[in-house]
Amino acid sequence: MQNGTNFTFESEIGEVDLLGEVAGVGDYDAVDRESEVKNLFGYDVKVLTIEGLIKAKRAAGRTKDLLALPELEALREALSDEED
């Protein structure tokens, strides 16, 4: 019997998703390659890059994810302009 790889838990601060694989990106190693370290509230954490997030949103294909794509793509372009 297979239990699955993605789980959502309720916590005092909201839902927590534990993902064994991210659609559009892949398994842990692929997600790691599509991630960068950011400091959040004094902790260094890995988060998907804008490009990785765009891939995941496209693959999810849900209306709410597809509606977020134009804003994420504009952010990607703005960040690219800053690097130039």
MDTraj code that builds the backbone (N, CA, C; nanometers):
import mdtraj as md
import numpy as np

residues = "MET GLN ASN GLY THR ASN PHE THR PHE GLU SER GLU ILE GLY GLU VAL ASP LEU LEU GLY GLU VAL ALA GLY VAL GLY ASP TYR ASP ALA VAL ASP ARG GLU SER GLU VAL LYS ASN LEU PHE GLY TYR ASP VAL LYS VAL LEU THR ILE GLU GLY LEU ILE LYS ALA LYS ARG ALA ALA GLY ARG THR LYS ASP LEU LEU ALA LEU PRO GLU LEU GLU ALA LEU ARG GLU ALA LEU SER ASP GLU GLU ASP".split()
xyz = np.array([
    [0.0841, -0.1178, 0.0000],
    [0.0000, 0.0000, 0.0000],
    [0.0884, 0.1239, 0.0000],
    [0.0526, 0.2230, -0.0836],
    [0.1288, 0.3466, -0.0926],
    [0.0532, 0.4570, -0.0202],
    [0.1226, 0.5303, 0.0658],
    [0.0592, 0.6356, 0.1438],
    [0.0642, 0.7717, 0.0763],
    [0.1386, 0.7875, -0.0313],
    [0.1511, 0.9168, -0.0975],
    [0.2759, 0.9903, -0.0535],
    [0.3018, 1.1030, -0.1205],
    [0.4226, 1.1798, -0.0898],
    [0.3929, 1.3221, -0.0451],
    [0.2702, 1.3692, -0.0611],
    [0.2348, 1.5055, -0.0233],
    [0.1290, 1.5032, 0.0861],
    [0.1506, 1.5827, 0.1911],
    [0.0591, 1.5850, 0.3043],
    [0.0355, 1.7284, 0.3496],
    [-0.0823, 1.7563, 0.3998],
    [-0.1145, 1.8865, 0.4590],
    [-0.1577, 1.8641, 0.6029],
    [-0.0980, 1.9404, 0.6926],
    [-0.1304, 1.9325, 0.8343],
    [-0.1836, 2.0668, 0.8809],
    [-0.2770, 2.0639, 0.9735],
    [-0.3275, 2.1855, 1.0369],
    [-0.2385, 2.2172, 1.1560],
    [-0.2041, 2.3453, 1.1707],
    [-0.1271, 2.3879, 1.2874],
    [-0.1932, 2.5116, 1.3473],
    [-0.1391, 2.5585, 1.4574],
    [-0.1929, 2.6775, 1.5221],
    [-0.1800, 2.8012, 1.4335],
    [-0.0830, 2.8008, 1.3419],
    [-0.0614, 2.9177, 1.2564],
    [-0.1143, 2.8972, 1.1147],
    [-0.1764, 2.7845, 1.0877],
    [-0.2327, 2.7590, 0.9554],
    [-0.1913, 2.6230, 0.9034],
    [-0.2211, 2.6019, 0.7756],
    [-0.1873, 2.4740, 0.7129],
    [-0.0399, 2.4679, 0.6766],
    [0.0183, 2.3488, 0.6913],
    [0.1573, 2.3235, 0.6554],
    [0.1572, 2.2107, 0.5528],
    [0.2125, 2.2390, 0.4353],
    [0.2224, 2.1378, 0.3304],
    [0.3607, 2.0740, 0.3341],
    [0.3645, 1.9424, 0.3356],
    [0.4885, 1.8661, 0.3229],
    [0.4835, 1.7960, 0.1883],
    [0.5726, 1.8352, 0.1000],
    [0.5691, 1.7858, -0.0367],
    [0.6879, 1.6944, -0.0648],
    [0.6594, 1.5760, -0.1128],
    [0.7635, 1.4844, -0.1557],
    [0.8085, 1.5137, -0.2977],
    [0.7244, 1.5849, -0.3695],
    [0.7536, 1.6231, -0.5082],
    [0.6711, 1.7465, -0.5412],
    [0.7289, 1.8360, -0.6208],
    [0.6592, 1.9563, -0.6634],
    [0.6332, 1.9450, -0.8130],
    [0.5062, 1.9470, -0.8511],
    [0.4693, 1.9376, -0.9930],
    [0.5389, 2.0479, -1.0713],
    [0.5936, 2.0127, -1.1867],
    [0.6609, 2.1097, -1.2711],
    [0.8064, 2.1307, -1.2372],
    [0.8472, 2.0863, -1.1174],
    [0.9861, 2.1024, -1.0750],
    [1.0497, 1.9655, -1.0537],
    [0.9861, 1.8806, -0.9727],
    [1.0371, 1.7454, -0.9535],
    [1.0556, 1.7074, -0.8081],
    [1.1486, 1.6155, -0.7860],
    [1.1736, 1.5626, -0.6526],
    [1.2617, 1.6582, -0.5714],
    [1.3041, 1.6137, -0.4540],
    [1.3790, 1.7001, -0.3630],
    [1.5024, 1.7594, -0.4297],
    [1.5793, 1.6767, -0.5003],
    [1.7028, 1.7265, -0.5624],
    [1.6727, 1.8336, -0.6669],
    [1.5681, 1.8136, -0.7455],
    [1.5303, 1.9124, -0.8463],
    [1.4834, 2.0420, -0.7807],
    [1.4052, 2.0289, -0.6742],
    [1.3580, 2.1473, -0.6015],
    [1.4769, 2.2201, -0.5391],
    [1.5716, 2.1463, -0.4856],
    [1.6907, 2.2064, -0.4262],
    [1.7664, 2.2892, -0.5297],
    [1.7774, 2.2372, -0.6521],
    [1.8465, 2.3108, -0.7590],
    [1.7707, 2.4365, -0.8004],
    [1.6394, 2.4371, -0.7829],
    [1.5553, 2.5517, -0.8205],
    [1.5315, 2.6451, -0.7011],
    [1.6119, 2.6315, -0.5969],
    [1.5911, 2.7099, -0.4747],
    [1.7079, 2.8021, -0.4472],
    [1.6799, 2.9009, -0.3615],
    [1.7830, 2.9930, -0.3152],
    [1.7581, 3.0195, -0.1672],
    [1.8626, 3.0587, -0.0975],
    [1.8524, 3.0826, 0.0464],
    [1.8082, 3.2265, 0.0694],
    [1.7061, 3.2415, 0.1530],
    [1.6564, 3.3731, 0.1959],
    [1.6498, 3.3734, 0.3481],
    [1.6687, 3.4898, 0.4069],
    [1.6578, 3.5016, 0.5515],
    [1.5175, 3.5471, 0.5860],
    [1.4461, 3.4643, 0.6604],
    [1.3105, 3.4954, 0.7037],
    [1.3053, 3.4926, 0.8554],
    [1.2760, 3.6070, 0.9141],
    [1.2625, 3.6177, 1.0598],
    [1.3870, 3.5655, 1.1326],
    [1.5036, 3.5931, 1.0747],
    [1.6283, 3.5533, 1.1384],
    [1.6746, 3.4122, 1.1080],
    [1.6024, 3.3416, 1.0224],
    [1.6394, 3.2043, 0.9859],
    [1.6682, 3.1974, 0.8366],
    [1.7761, 3.1297, 0.7995],
    [1.8038, 3.1049, 0.6588],
    [1.7211, 2.9854, 0.6137],
    [1.6396, 3.0061, 0.5118],
    [1.5551, 2.8993, 0.4584],
    [1.5680, 2.8965, 0.3069],
    [1.5494, 2.7804, 0.2493],
    [1.5502, 2.7679, 0.1036],
    [1.4094, 2.7874, 0.0516],
    [1.3969, 2.8687, -0.0516],
    [1.2685, 2.8927, -0.1169],
    [1.2874, 2.8768, -0.2667],
    [1.1800, 2.8410, -0.3349],
    [1.1876, 2.8306, -0.4800],
    [1.2250, 2.9647, -0.5404],
    [1.3046, 2.9610, -0.6447],
    [1.3314, 3.0815, -0.7210],
    [1.2023, 3.1234, -0.7911],
    [1.1993, 3.2438, -0.8428],
    [1.0828, 3.2893, -0.9184],
    [1.0587, 3.1940, -1.0358],
    [1.1642, 3.1539, -1.1039],
    [1.1501, 3.0624, -1.2179],
    [1.0923, 2.9287, -1.1735],
    [1.1408, 2.8762, -1.0615],
    [1.0880, 2.7512, -1.0083],
    [0.9416, 2.7625, -0.9699],
    [0.9049, 2.8750, -0.9093],
    [0.7662, 2.8966, -0.8708],
    [0.6758, 2.9066, -0.9937],
    [0.7234, 2.9724, -1.0978],
    [0.6464, 2.9824, -1.2224],
    [0.6236, 2.8429, -1.2807],
    [0.7274, 2.7606, -1.2825],
    [0.7131, 2.6230, -1.3332],
    [0.6087, 2.5461, -1.2522],
    [0.6141, 2.5596, -1.1205],
    [0.5215, 2.4873, -1.0336],
    [0.3782, 2.5358, -1.0535],
    [0.3590, 2.6664, -1.0644],
    [0.2243, 2.7216, -1.0838],
    [0.1662, 2.6762, -1.2173],
    [0.2488, 2.6784, -1.3223],
    [0.2023, 2.6324, -1.4544],
    [0.1592, 2.4862, -1.4488],
    [0.2410, 2.4043, -1.3859],
    [0.2130, 2.2609, -1.3792],
    [0.0898, 2.2317, -1.2953],
    [0.0672, 2.3104, -1.1895],
    [-0.0499, 2.2887, -1.1051],
    [-0.1772, 2.3118, -1.1852],
    [-0.1755, 2.4139, -1.2697],
    [-0.2861, 2.4371, -1.3617],
    [-0.4168, 2.4819, -1.2979],
    [-0.4165, 2.5067, -1.1687],
    [-0.5394, 2.5539, -1.1029],
    [-0.5606, 2.7005, -1.1391],
    [-0.6854, 2.7415, -1.1409],
    [-0.7169, 2.8793, -1.1776],
    [-0.6388, 2.9786, -1.0931],
    [-0.6344, 2.9576, -0.9606],
    [-0.5643, 3.0525, -0.8739],
    [-0.4150, 3.0584, -0.9058],
    [-0.3570, 2.9467, -0.9489],
    [-0.2152, 2.9457, -0.9842],
    [-0.1924, 3.0148, -1.1182],
    [-0.2788, 2.9870, -1.2143],
    [-0.2651, 3.0491, -1.3460],
    [-0.2858, 3.1998, -1.3393],
    [-0.3749, 3.2444, -1.2513],
    [-0.3977, 3.3882, -1.2356],
    [-0.2769, 3.4596, -1.1745],
    [-0.1946, 3.3877, -1.1010],
    [-0.0754, 3.4466, -1.0394],
    [0.0406, 3.4602, -1.1382],
    [0.0346, 3.3887, -1.2493],
    [0.1473, 3.3872, -1.3432],
    [0.1856, 3.5239, -1.3987],
    [0.0919, 3.6071, -1.4429],
    [0.1350, 3.7380, -1.4967],
    [0.2138, 3.8211, -1.3951],
    [0.1723, 3.8185, -1.2693],
    [0.2442, 3.8940, -1.1667],
    [0.3828, 3.8346, -1.1420],
    [0.3917, 3.7027, -1.1372],
    [0.5216, 3.6385, -1.1167],
    [0.6151, 3.6631, -1.2346],
    [0.5605, 3.6598, -1.3552],
    [0.6430, 3.6855, -1.4743],
    [0.6913, 3.8300, -1.4771],
    [0.6060, 3.9242, -1.4346],
    [0.6473, 4.0645, -1.4265],
    [0.7561, 4.0819, -1.3207],
    [0.7434, 4.0115, -1.2089],
    [0.8452, 4.0167, -1.1044],
    [0.9771, 3.9601, -1.1559],
    [0.9686, 3.8487, -1.2283],
    [1.0903, 3.7895, -1.2866],
    [1.1594, 3.8896, -1.3786],
    [1.0807, 3.9596, -1.4614],
    [1.1378, 4.0584, -1.5535],
    [1.2003, 4.1754, -1.4778],
    [1.1322, 4.2234, -1.3739],
    [1.1852, 4.3340, -1.2941],
    [1.3164, 4.2945, -1.2259],
    [1.3214, 4.1734, -1.1724],
    [1.4453, 4.1266, -1.1083],
    [1.5569, 4.1109, -1.2101],
    [1.5230, 4.0668, -1.3301],
    [1.6218, 4.0521, -1.4366],
    [1.6779, 4.1877, -1.4776],
    [1.5905, 4.2891, -1.4831],
    [1.6349, 4.4248, -1.5182],
    [1.7302, 4.4800, -1.4131],
    [1.7077, 4.4465, -1.2857],
    [1.7956, 4.4918, -1.1770],
    [1.9348, 4.4321, -1.1902],
    [1.9421, 4.3078, -1.2406],
    [2.0710, 4.2388, -1.2528],
    [2.1527, 4.2916, -1.3687],
    [2.0865, 4.3496, -1.4682],
    [2.1572, 4.3995, -1.5877],
    [2.2293, 4.5285, -1.5638],
])
top = md.Topology()
chain = top.add_chain()
for i, resn in enumerate(residues, 1):
    res = top.add_residue(resn, chain, resSeq=i)
    for name in ("N", "CA", "C"):
        top.add_atom(name, md.element.get_by_symbol(name[0]), res)
traj = md.Trajectory(xyz[None], top)
